[in-house]
Amino acid sequence: MYSSNLTGFILALTSSAFIGSSFIIKKKGLQRASLNGSPASGGGYGYLRQPLWWLGMVTMIVGEIANFVAYVYAPAVLVTPLGALSIIVSAVLAHFMLNEKLQKMGMLGCLLCIVGSTVIVLHAPQEKSLSSVQEIWLMAVQPAFLLYTASAITVVIFLIVYCAPRYGQTNILVYIGICSIIGSLTVMSIKAIGIAIRLTLEGADQFVQFQTWIFTMVAISCIVTQLNYLNMALDTFNTAVVSPIYYALFTSFTILASAIMFKDYSGQSVSSIASELCGFITVLSGTTVLHSTREPDPPVNTDLYTPLSPKVSWYFQGNGEPWKQKEEDGPPFNLITVIRQDHFK
C-alpha cells in the first residue's frame, strides 16, 4: 500500500512540473494568436495555428498522462493536492518569461499553498481496493453522487450561458469555475478508466463492460470543455493568478466529489478531518494573497498609429501666437499653409 502511494506521489510531482510549464508555453502561443487578431477570449481559435501553443499542449498531455497513472496508484485526495507544485512552476516561469511580476506577497501565497497541500497529503486517507469497474459504477449511481453531478452540471450551464457572456472578461471565477467543476467529474471518470486499464493488464478485461465506455465518453467531453475555458482564462487574466485559483477550486471540488463517490473519509478520526480542513483554509489563504498581488494585463494595441499616452501639442501660427491643440480637437488644417506662407515671406 505504501509503495503504491509512493509511486503515485512521484508521478504526481512529475505531472505538476509538466503542467505548470505548459501554462506558460500555451500562454505564449495565445499571445501570438492575439497579435494576429484572433484572441481566444473573444471566441477565436487562431491559437490552433500556433506551434508554440501545440508545444504547450504536448507538455500538458505528458503531465496529464503522468497524473492519470498517479490516480491508478493513489487516492484522489493524495494526488490532487500535489498540483500545488504547478503553481510554483507557472508563477516562477511567468515572472521570467512573461514579465508577470511575482511580488513578495505572491511568494508568500505560493508558500501557503504548498504548506496547506502538505498538511492535506499527510492526513489523506488510504486508497480503497477495487476489483472491477462495476464496483465504481455502483458508487457513481448512488443518490449522493448523482445529486452532486446534477448540481455540478446545472451550475456549469448557468456559468456558460448567463455569466460567461456578461462577466467572463472581468471576473476570473467564471472561466475558472467552469474548469474546476467540470474537472472534478473528469477526475472521477479518469480514475475509473485507470482502474479499468490496470485490471485489464492484470488479466481481467474491463473493456467488455459498457460502464468503461460511459466513463470514457464522460472524460472526453469534460476534458474538451476544460481546455476551452482554461484557454479563455489564460488569454484574459494573469497566469500567476489563474494557476493558483484554478488549483484551489479544482482541488476542492475534486476532493469533494471523491469523498462523496468513494467515501474516502469514512472511518477517519476527527483530528485527521480537522487537519485536512486546516490545510484547505491554508491553501485558500495562499490563493487570496496571490490574487491580491495581481498585476492586470495591459490591453493589446493593434493600431500602430494610436498614441500610447494622451498628448498635448503646441503649434505656432504665422503671427507668432501659440495655438494649443487638445487631444479631442481636430487637426489644424491650415497649419501647413501657414508655415508655407511664413517660410516664403
Secondary structure, DSSP 8 states (H G I E B T S, - for coil): -HHHHHHHHHHHHHHHHHHHHHHHHHHHHHHHHHHTT--GGGT--GGGG-HHHHHHHHHHHHHHHHHHHHHHHS-HHHHGGGGHHHHHHHHHHHHHHS-----HHHHHHHHHHHHHHHHHHHT---------HHHHHHHHTSHHHHHHHHHHHHHHHHIIIIIHHHHTTT-HHHHHHHHHHHHHHHHHHHHHHHHHHHHHHTT---TTSHHHHHHHHHHHHHHHHHHHHHHHHHHHS-HHHHHHHHHHHHHHHHHHHHHHHH-TTTT--HHHHHHHHHHHHHHHHHHHHHHHT----------TTS-SS---EEEE-TTS-EEEE-TTS---TTHHHHHHHHHT-
